[in-house]
């Protein structure tokens, strides 16, 4: 899981992922809550693309929860 800084205990488990039409994925940001991540994904989708999820192979923004490694 990603934290705010290397010295902090604050964990940001919710990631906004940009997926392009070819299936390539890029982490856009990490957030503390699902609600915050969904708001960012929605805003980014409105600004320049098809919105959250993928639509007809055009790509989009996804929200994923990153679980701690076992």
C-alpha atoms as one frame of an Amber mdcrd trajectory, in Angstrom:
protein
   0.000   0.000   0.000   1.103   3.517  -0.642   1.641   5.934   2.246   1.759
   9.735   2.283   5.515   9.702   2.889   8.116   7.167   3.839   8.065   8.339
   7.465   4.294   8.511   7.893   1.825   5.922   9.108  -0.953   7.396   6.958
  -2.027   4.802   4.402  -3.676   5.614   1.070  -5.183   2.304  -0.045  -7.545
   3.621  -2.741  -5.909   4.160  -6.119  -7.237   5.920  -9.204  -5.987   4.088
 -12.285  -6.069   5.378 -15.870  -6.578   2.557 -18.349  -6.077   3.382 -22.009
  -7.737   1.725 -24.991  -4.895  -0.788 -25.301  -5.267  -1.991 -21.709  -2.200
  -0.163 -20.376  -2.694   1.006 -16.784  -1.200   4.010 -14.967  -1.709   5.003
 -11.336  -2.942   8.605 -11.243  -3.181   9.021  -7.472  -3.702   7.385  -4.092
  -6.395   8.369  -1.602  -7.480   7.564   1.940 -11.143   6.886   1.138 -13.079
   5.281  -1.679 -15.376   8.305  -1.861 -12.449  10.648  -2.467 -10.985   8.349
  -5.132 -14.364   8.055  -6.903 -14.785  11.849  -6.921 -11.357  12.295  -8.515
 -11.993   9.558 -11.088 -15.324  11.125 -12.009 -13.794  14.594 -12.335 -10.942
  13.298 -14.491 -13.373  11.338 -16.656 -15.470  14.437 -17.314 -12.388  16.511
 -18.096 -10.941  14.321 -20.778 -12.529  11.032 -21.552 -15.213   8.453 -21.223
 -15.479   8.541 -17.430 -14.916   5.752 -14.968 -14.474   2.252 -16.273 -13.790
   1.389 -19.883 -16.159   2.039 -22.728 -15.730   0.257 -26.072 -11.960  -0.042
 -25.624 -11.508   3.727 -25.291 -10.090   3.562 -21.768 -11.130   5.386 -18.657
 -10.544   5.793 -14.936 -10.875   2.956 -12.431 -10.833   2.948  -8.631  -9.110
   0.036  -6.931  -8.404  -0.883  -3.319  -4.870  -2.084  -2.784  -4.652  -4.767
  -0.113  -1.537  -5.090   2.044   0.836  -7.829   0.877   0.642 -11.153   2.741
